[in-house]
Amino acid sequence: MTPPLDIFRDEPNGSVVWLGTVSDLETAKVKVNEMAAAKLGNNFVFSQKTGNKPRITPDGADGV
């Protein structure tokens, strides 16, 4: 089983807010795109397995 990916939102004061967990990168892309469309701030994904923060942009590209 692949460890989950957590989705966070950056706050203006420098803190982050946890928004939820998804099981795979494709689902993370969908969620980040939904939040970007709703203008819910700058969101990022964190991999519990690797500690990486794959960059997912609203256009669907990723930096994995």
ABEGO torsion letter per residue (X at the ends): XBBBBBBBBBBAAGBBBBAEBBABAAAAAAAAAAAAAAGAEBBBBBBAAAGBBBBBBAAGBBAX
